[in-house]
């Protein structure tokens, strides 16, 4: 039975490593001149979050994986919401200068 558990943990760690590699390539190749590039990067870091959760499960750290699974969406939402409102303030100040 322990051999099966070890194989499942190894598979989860390999999947996590592949996801981390794919997300890292995506972040490096991302063009900074795109519209809403911040949200694309935030999504790629979300892929990294899933990889970290899989790696935590693969290493047997179930409590850390559960906490990470609960906290990460709230943090991502807060960061994107803060960026959205700061972007609105920057755009509104530019509009006032042009008038």
N, CA, C and O atoms as a GROMACS GRO file, in nm:
protein
  396
    1UNK      N    1   0.082  -0.121   0.000
    1UNK     CA    2   0.000   0.000   0.000
    1UNK      C    3   0.085   0.126   0.000
    1UNK      O    4   0.051   0.224  -0.065
    2UNK      N    5   0.198   0.124   0.073
    2UNK     CA    6   0.281   0.244   0.079
    2UNK      C    7   0.348   0.271  -0.055
    2UNK      O    8   0.379   0.386  -0.087
    3UNK      N    9   0.372   0.164  -0.135
    3UNK     CA   10   0.431   0.184  -0.267
    3UNK      C   11   0.336   0.263  -0.356
    3UNK      O   12   0.380   0.350  -0.432
    4UNK      N   13   0.208   0.236  -0.348
    4UNK     CA   14   0.108   0.307  -0.428
    4UNK      C   15   0.102   0.454  -0.388
    4UNK      O   16   0.092   0.542  -0.473
    5UNK      N   17   0.110   0.480  -0.258
    5UNK     CA   18   0.108   0.618  -0.208
    5UNK      C   19   0.232   0.692  -0.257
    5UNK      O   20   0.223   0.808  -0.297
    6UNK      N   21   0.347   0.626  -0.254
    6UNK     CA   22   0.470   0.690  -0.301
    6UNK      C   23   0.464   0.720  -0.450
    6UNK      O   24   0.514   0.823  -0.495
    7UNK      N   25   0.405   0.631  -0.528
    7UNK     CA   26   0.391   0.654  -0.672
    7UNK      C   27   0.298   0.772  -0.698
    7UNK      O   28   0.326   0.855  -0.784
    8UNK      N   29   0.189   0.780  -0.626
    8UNK     CA   30   0.095   0.893  -0.642
    8UNK      C   31   0.163   1.024  -0.604
    8UNK      O   32   0.145   1.125  -0.671
    9UNK      N   33   0.240   1.023  -0.495
    9UNK     CA   34   0.312   1.144  -0.455
    9UNK      C   35   0.415   1.184  -0.560
    9UNK      O   36   0.430   1.303  -0.589
   10UNK      N   37   0.485   1.088  -0.616
   10UNK     CA   38   0.583   1.118  -0.720
   10UNK      C   39   0.516   1.176  -0.844
   10UNK      O   40   0.570   1.268  -0.906
   11UNK      N   41   0.401   1.122  -0.881
   11UNK     CA   42   0.328   1.174  -0.997
   11UNK      C   43   0.283   1.318  -0.973
   11UNK      O   44   0.292   1.402  -1.062
   12UNK      N   45   0.233   1.346  -0.853
   12UNK     CA   46   0.190   1.482  -0.820
   12UNK      C   47   0.306   1.580  -0.825
   12UNK      O   48   0.290   1.693  -0.872
   13UNK      N   49   0.421   1.540  -0.777
   13UNK     CA   50   0.538   1.628  -0.780
   13UNK      C   51   0.584   1.651  -0.924
   13UNK      O   52   0.624   1.762  -0.959
   14UNK      N   53   0.579   1.549  -1.008
   14UNK     CA   54   0.617   1.565  -1.149
   14UNK      C   55   0.519   1.658  -1.220
   14UNK      O   56   0.561   1.743  -1.298
   15UNK      N   57   0.390   1.642  -1.195
   15UNK     CA   58   0.291   1.732  -1.254
   15UNK      C   59   0.314   1.875  -1.209
   15UNK      O   60   0.304   1.968  -1.289
   16UNK      N   61   0.346   1.894  -1.081
   16UNK     CA   62   0.374   2.028  -1.029
   16UNK      C   63   0.496   2.088  -1.096
   16UNK      O   64   0.497   2.206  -1.130
   17UNK      N   65   0.600   2.008  -1.117
   17UNK     CA   66   0.721   2.058  -1.183
   17UNK      C   67   0.692   2.098  -1.328
   17UNK      O   68   0.744   2.199  -1.375
   18UNK      N   69   0.611   2.022  -1.396
   18UNK     CA   70   0.576   2.056  -1.535
   18UNK      C   71   0.495   2.186  -1.538
   18UNK      O   72   0.520   2.271  -1.623
   19UNK      N   73   0.399   2.202  -1.448
   19UNK     CA   74   0.320   2.325  -1.443
   19UNK      C   75   0.408   2.446  -1.411
   19UNK      O   76   0.389   2.553  -1.469
   20UNK      N   77   0.502   2.430  -1.321
   20UNK     CA   78   0.593   2.540  -1.287
   20UNK      C   79   0.677   2.577  -1.408
   20UNK      O   80   0.697   2.695  -1.436
   21UNK      N   81   0.726   2.479  -1.481
   21UNK     CA   82   0.806   2.504  -1.601
   21UNK      C   83   0.726   2.577  -1.708
   21UNK      O   84   0.775   2.672  -1.768
   22UNK      N   85   0.604   2.533  -1.732
   22UNK     CA   86   0.518   2.596  -1.834
   22UNK      C   87   0.485   2.740  -1.794
   22UNK      O   88   0.489   2.830  -1.878
   23UNK      N   89   0.451   2.763  -1.668
   23UNK     CA   90   0.419   2.898  -1.622
   23UNK      C   91   0.541   2.989  -1.628
   23UNK      O   92   0.529   3.107  -1.662
   24UNK      N   93   0.657   2.937  -1.596
   24UNK     CA   94   0.780   3.018  -1.602
   24UNK      C   95   0.809   3.060  -1.746
   24UNK      O   96   0.847   3.175  -1.770
   25UNK      N   97   0.793   2.970  -1.841
   25UNK     CA   98   0.813   3.006  -1.981
   25UNK      C   99   0.711   3.111  -2.024
   25UNK      O  100   0.745   3.205  -2.096
   26UNK      N  101   0.587   3.096  -1.981
   26UNK     CA  102   0.483   3.193  -2.016
   26UNK      C  103   0.512   3.331  -1.959
   26UNK      O  104   0.489   3.432  -2.027
   27UNK      N  105   0.561   3.338  -1.838
   27UNK     CA  106   0.593   3.467  -1.776
   27UNK      C  107   0.710   3.532  -1.847
   27UNK      O  108   0.710   3.654  -1.868
   28UNK      N  109   0.811   3.454  -1.883
   28UNK     CA  110   0.928   3.509  -1.952
   28UNK      C  111   0.892   3.559  -2.091
   28UNK      O  112   0.939   3.665  -2.132
   29UNK      N  113   0.811   3.486  -2.164
   29UNK     CA  114   0.779   3.521  -2.303
   29UNK      C  115   0.669   3.626  -2.317
   29UNK      O  116   0.640   3.671  -2.427
   30UNK      N  117   0.608   3.664  -2.207
   30UNK     CA  118   0.496   3.757  -2.210
   30UNK      C  119   0.543   3.896  -2.252
   30UNK      O  120   0.641   3.948  -2.198
   31UNK      N  121   0.472   3.956  -2.346
   31UNK     CA  122   0.507   4.090  -2.395
   31UNK      C  123   0.453   4.195  -2.298
   31UNK      O  124   0.336   4.190  -2.261
   32UNK      N  125   0.537   4.289  -2.258
   32UNK     CA  126   0.496   4.391  -2.161
   32UNK      C  127   0.409   4.499  -2.224
   32UNK      O  128   0.351   4.580  -2.151
   33UNK      N  129   0.397   4.503  -2.355
   33UNK     CA  130   0.320   4.608  -2.422
   33UNK      C  131   0.174   4.568  -2.445
   33UNK      O  132   0.100   4.643  -2.508
   34UNK      N  133   0.133   4.454  -2.396
   34UNK     CA  134  -0.005   4.408  -2.413
   34UNK      C  135  -0.099   4.486  -2.323
   34UNK      O  136  -0.058   4.538  -2.219
   35UNK      N  137  -0.225   4.493  -2.363
   35UNK     CA  138  -0.326   4.548  -2.275
   35UNK      C  139  -0.356   4.445  -2.166
   35UNK      O  140  -0.359   4.325  -2.191
   36UNK      N  141  -0.376   4.494  -2.046
   36UNK     CA  142  -0.409   4.410  -1.931
   36UNK      C  143  -0.307   4.299  -1.905
   36UNK      O  144  -0.342   4.188  -1.867
   37UNK      N  145  -0.179   4.331  -1.927
   37UNK     CA  146  -0.074   4.232  -1.905
   37UNK      C  147  -0.068   4.191  -1.759
   37UNK      O  148  -0.026   4.079  -1.727
   38UNK      N  149  -0.109   4.278  -1.670
   38UNK     CA  150  -0.108   4.246  -1.526
   38UNK      C  151  -0.199   4.128  -1.497
   38UNK      O  152  -0.162   4.040  -1.419
   39UNK      N  153  -0.316   4.126  -1.558
   39UNK     CA  154  -0.412   4.019  -1.531
   39UNK      C  155  -0.364   3.886  -1.591
   39UNK      O  156  -0.391   3.780  -1.535
   40UNK      N  157  -0.294   3.893  -1.702
   40UNK     CA  158  -0.240   3.771  -1.761
   40UNK      C  159  -0.132   3.713  -1.670
   40UNK      O  160  -0.126   3.592  -1.648
   41UNK      N  161  -0.046   3.801  -1.618
   41UNK     CA  162   0.058   3.755  -1.527
   41UNK      C  163  -0.004   3.698  -1.399
   41UNK      O  164   0.045   3.599  -1.345
   42UNK      N  165  -0.108   3.760  -1.351
   42UNK     CA  166  -0.174   3.710  -1.231
   42UNK      C  167  -0.231   3.570  -1.255
   42UNK      O  168  -0.228   3.485  -1.167
   43UNK      N  169  -0.284   3.548  -1.374
   43UNK     CA  170  -0.336   3.415  -1.408
   43UNK      C  171  -0.223   3.313  -1.412
   43UNK      O  172  -0.239   3.201  -1.364
   44UNK      N  173  -0.109   3.350  -1.469
   44UNK     CA  174   0.004   3.257  -1.474
   44UNK      C  175   0.054   3.223  -1.333
   44UNK      O  176   0.094   3.109  -1.306
   45UNK      N  177   0.053   3.322  -1.245
   45UNK     CA  178   0.091   3.293  -1.108
   45UNK      C  179  -0.014   3.205  -1.039
   45UNK      O  180   0.018   3.133  -0.944
   46UNK      N  181  -0.138   3.210  -1.085
   46UNK     CA  182  -0.240   3.119  -1.035
   46UNK      C  183  -0.209   2.975  -1.073
   46UNK      O  184  -0.235   2.883  -0.996
   47UNK      N  185  -0.154   2.956  -1.193
   47UNK     CA  186  -0.110   2.822  -1.233
   47UNK      C  187   0.002   2.774  -1.141
   47UNK      O  188   0.006   2.657  -1.102
   48UNK      N  189   0.091   2.866  -1.106
   48UNK     CA  190   0.197   2.830  -1.011
   48UNK      C  191   0.140   2.793  -0.874
   48UNK      O  192   0.192   2.705  -0.806
   49UNK      N  193   0.035   2.861  -0.835
   49UNK     CA  194  -0.029   2.829  -0.707
   49UNK      C  195  -0.083   2.687  -0.706
   49UNK      O  196  -0.067   2.614  -0.608
   50UNK      N  197  -0.146   2.648  -0.815
   50UNK     CA  198  -0.198   2.510  -0.825
   50UNK      C  199  -0.083   2.411  -0.820
   50UNK      O  200  -0.094   2.305  -0.757
   51UNK      N  201   0.027   2.444  -0.886
   51UNK     CA  202   0.144   2.356  -0.883
   51UNK      C  203   0.198   2.342  -0.741
   51UNK      O  204   0.237   2.233  -0.699
   52UNK      N  205   0.199   2.452  -0.667
   52UNK     CA  206   0.246   2.444  -0.528
   52UNK      C  207   0.152   2.361  -0.441
   52UNK      O  208   0.198   2.290  -0.352
   53UNK      N  209   0.024   2.370  -0.467
   53UNK     CA  210  -0.073   2.288  -0.392
   53UNK      C  211  -0.050   2.140  -0.423
   53UNK      O  212  -0.051   2.056  -0.333
   54UNK      N  213  -0.030   2.108  -0.551
   54UNK     CA  214  -0.003   1.969  -0.588
   54UNK      C  215   0.126   1.918  -0.525
   54UNK      O  216   0.134   1.805  -0.478
   55UNK      N  217   0.229   2.003  -0.525
   55UNK     CA  218   0.356   1.963  -0.465
   55UNK      C  219   0.341   1.943  -0.314
   55UNK      O  220   0.399   1.850  -0.258
   56UNK      N  221   0.263   2.028  -0.249
   56UNK     CA  222   0.241   2.012  -0.105
   56UNK      C  223   0.169   1.881  -0.074
   56UNK      O  224   0.202   1.812   0.022
   57UNK      N  225   0.071   1.848  -0.156
   57UNK     CA  226   0.001   1.721  -0.138
   57UNK      C  227   0.097   1.605  -0.164
   57UNK      O  228   0.096   1.505  -0.093
   58UNK      N  229   0.179   1.621  -0.268
   58UNK     CA  230   0.275   1.516  -0.301
   58UNK      C  231   0.378   1.493  -0.191
   58UNK      O  232   0.426   1.381  -0.174
   59UNK      N  233   0.411   1.598  -0.118
   59UNK     CA  234   0.507   1.586  -0.008
   59UNK      C  235   0.441   1.548   0.125
   59UNK      O  236   0.509   1.533   0.226
   60UNK      N  237   0.308   1.534   0.123
   60UNK     CA  238   0.238   1.492   0.243
   60UNK      C  239   0.203   1.606   0.338
   60UNK      O  240   0.168   1.581   0.454
   61UNK      N  241   0.211   1.729   0.292
   61UNK     CA  242   0.178   1.845   0.375
   61UNK      C  243   0.035   1.888   0.345
   61UNK      O  244   0.012   1.988   0.277
   62UNK      N  245  -0.060   1.814   0.396
   62UNK     CA  246  -0.201   1.834   0.361
   62UNK      C  247  -0.259   1.962   0.420
   62UNK      O  248  -0.339   2.030   0.356
   63UNK      N  249  -0.218   1.996   0.542
   63UNK     CA  250  -0.270   2.116   0.606
   63UNK      C  251  -0.222   2.242   0.532
   63UNK      O  252  -0.299   2.335   0.512
   64UNK      N  253  -0.096   2.243   0.492
   64UNK     CA  254  -0.044   2.358   0.417
   64UNK      C  255  -0.115   2.369   0.283
   64UNK      O  256  -0.149   2.479   0.240
   65UNK      N  257  -0.139   2.257   0.217
   65UNK     CA  258  -0.209   2.259   0.089
   65UNK      C  259  -0.351   2.311   0.105
   65UNK      O  260  -0.399   2.388   0.022
   66UNK      N  261  -0.418   2.270   0.212
   66UNK     CA  262  -0.555   2.316   0.236
   66UNK      C  263  -0.558   2.467   0.263
   66UNK      O  264  -0.642   2.538   0.208
   67UNK      N  265  -0.468   2.514   0.348
   67UNK     CA  266  -0.463   2.658   0.377
   67UNK      C  267  -0.430   2.738   0.251
   67UNK      O  268  -0.490   2.843   0.226
   68UNK      N  269  -0.337   2.689   0.174
   68UNK     CA  270  -0.299   2.755   0.049
   68UNK      C  271  -0.417   2.759  -0.048
   68UNK      O  272  -0.438   2.859  -0.116
   69UNK      N  273  -0.492   2.650  -0.054
   69UNK     CA  274  -0.608   2.643  -0.142
   69UNK      C  275  -0.717   2.742  -0.100
   69UNK      O  276  -0.786   2.797  -0.184
   70UNK      N  277  -0.731   2.764   0.030
   70UNK     CA  278  -0.834   2.856   0.080
   70UNK      C  279  -0.790   3.001   0.066
   70UNK      O  280  -0.871   3.086   0.027
   71UNK      N  281  -0.665   3.032   0.097
   71UNK     CA  282  -0.619   3.171   0.103
   71UNK      C  283  -0.586   3.229  -0.034
   71UNK      O  284  -0.609   3.348  -0.057
   72UNK      N  285  -0.532   3.150  -0.125
   72UNK     CA  286  -0.484   3.201  -0.254
   72UNK      C  287  -0.590   3.274  -0.336
   72UNK      O  288  -0.559   3.381  -0.388
   73UNK      N  289  -0.711   3.224  -0.353
   73UNK     CA  290  -0.809   3.298  -0.432
   73UNK      C  291  -0.842   3.436  -0.373
   73UNK      O  292  -0.863   3.532  -0.447
   74UNK      N  293  -0.847   3.444  -0.241
   74UNK     CA  294  -0.876   3.573  -0.178
   74UNK      C  295  -0.763   3.673  -0.203
   74UNK      O  296  -0.789   3.791  -0.229
   75UNK      N  297  -0.641   3.627  -0.195
   75UNK     CA  298  -0.526   3.715  -0.218
   75UNK      C  299  -0.522   3.761  -0.364
   75UNK      O  300  -0.498   3.879  -0.391
   76UNK      N  301  -0.545   3.671  -0.458
   76UNK     CA  302  -0.545   3.708  -0.599
   76UNK      C  303  -0.656   3.808  -0.630
   76UNK      O  304  -0.636   3.902  -0.706
   77UNK      N  305  -0.772   3.787  -0.572
   77UNK     CA  306  -0.883   3.880  -0.593
   77UNK      C  307  -0.849   4.018  -0.536
   77UNK      O  308  -0.878   4.120  -0.598
   78UNK      N  309  -0.788   4.021  -0.418
   78UNK     CA  310  -0.752   4.148  -0.356
   78UNK      C  311  -0.648   4.222  -0.438
   78UNK      O  312  -0.660   4.344  -0.455
   79UNK      N  313  -0.548   4.152  -0.487
   79UNK     CA  314  -0.444   4.216  -0.568
   79UNK      C  315  -0.503   4.272  -0.698
   79UNK      O  316  -0.472   4.385  -0.736
   80UNK      N  317  -0.586   4.193  -0.766
   80UNK     CA  318  -0.643   4.240  -0.892
   80UNK      C  319  -0.740   4.355  -0.869
   80UNK      O  320  -0.747   4.446  -0.951
   81UNK      N  321  -0.815   4.352  -0.759
   81UNK     CA  322  -0.908   4.460  -0.728
   81UNK      C  323  -0.832   4.589  -0.697
   81UNK      O  324  -0.872   4.696  -0.740
   82UNK      N  325  -0.723   4.578  -0.622
   82UNK     CA  326  -0.642   4.696  -0.591
   82UNK      C  327  -0.581   4.754  -0.718
   82UNK      O  328  -0.575   4.876  -0.734
   83UNK      N  329  -0.536   4.668  -0.808
   83UNK     CA  330  -0.480   4.716  -0.934
   83UNK      C  331  -0.587   4.784  -1.019
   83UNK      O  332  -0.561   4.887  -1.081
   84UNK      N  333  -0.705   4.727  -1.022
   84UNK     CA  334  -0.814   4.785  -1.100
   84UNK      C  335  -0.847   4.926  -1.052
   84UNK      O  336  -0.860   5.017  -1.133
   85UNK      N  337  -0.860   4.944  -0.922
   85UNK     CA  338  -0.895   5.076  -0.869
   85UNK      C  339  -0.780   5.175  -0.882
   85UNK      O  340  -0.804   5.294  -0.903
   86UNK      N  341  -0.655   5.130  -0.871
   86UNK     CA  342  -0.543   5.221  -0.892
   86UNK      C  343  -0.534   5.260  -1.038
   86UNK      O  344  -0.497   5.373  -1.070
   87UNK      N  345  -0.568   5.168  -1.127
   87UNK     CA  346  -0.569   5.197  -1.270
   87UNK      C  347  -0.677   5.301  -1.302
   87UNK      O  348  -0.655   5.390  -1.385
   88UNK      N  349  -0.791   5.292  -1.237
   88UNK     CA  350  -0.897   5.390  -1.258
   88UNK      C  351  -0.852   5.529  -1.212
   88UNK      O  352  -0.882   5.628  -1.279
   89UNK      N  353  -0.783   5.537  -1.099
   89UNK     CA  354  -0.736   5.666  -1.051
   89UNK      C  355  -0.635   5.727  -1.146
   89UNK      O  356  -0.637   5.848  -1.169
   90UNK      N  357  -0.546   5.645  -1.201
   90UNK     CA  358  -0.447   5.695  -1.296
   90UNK      C  359  -0.516   5.744  -1.423
   90UNK      O  360  -0.484   5.852  -1.473
   91UNK      N  361  -0.612   5.668  -1.475
   91UNK     CA  362  -0.682   5.708  -1.596
   91UNK      C  363  -0.766   5.832  -1.574
   91UNK      O  364  -0.774   5.918  -1.662
   92UNK      N  365  -0.829   5.844  -1.459
   92UNK     CA  366  -0.912   5.962  -1.431
   92UNK      C  367  -0.825   6.086  -1.417
   92UNK      O  368  -0.867   6.194  -1.459
   93UNK      N  369  -0.705   6.074  -1.359
   93UNK     CA  370  -0.618   6.191  -1.348
   93UNK      C  371  -0.566   6.231  -1.485
   93UNK      O  372  -0.547   6.350  -1.510
   94UNK      N  373  -0.543   6.137  -1.574
   94UNK     CA  374  -0.498   6.170  -1.710
   94UNK      C  375  -0.611   6.238  -1.788
   94UNK      O  376  -0.585   6.327  -1.869
   95UNK      N  377  -0.735   6.196  -1.765
   95UNK     CA  378  -0.849   6.258  -1.832
   95UNK      C  379  -0.866   6.403  -1.788
   95UNK      O  380  -0.899   6.488  -1.870
   96UNK      N  381  -0.844   6.431  -1.661
   96UNK     CA  382  -0.859   6.568  -1.611
   96UNK      C  383  -0.753   6.659  -1.670
   96UNK      O  384  -0.779   6.777  -1.695
   97UNK      N  385  -0.632   6.607  -1.692
   97UNK     CA  386  -0.526   6.687  -1.750
   97UNK      C  387  -0.552   6.719  -1.897
   97UNK      O  388  -0.512   6.825  -1.945
   98UNK      N  389  -0.618   6.629  -1.968
   98UNK     CA  390  -0.642   6.648  -2.112
   98UNK      C  391  -0.758   6.742  -2.138
   98UNK      O  392  -0.772   6.790  -2.251
   99UNK      N  393  -0.842   6.769  -2.042
   99UNK     CA  394  -0.960   6.852  -2.063
   99UNK      C  395  -0.927   6.997  -2.049
   99UNK      O  396  -1.014   7.083  -2.064
   0.00000   0.00000   0.00000
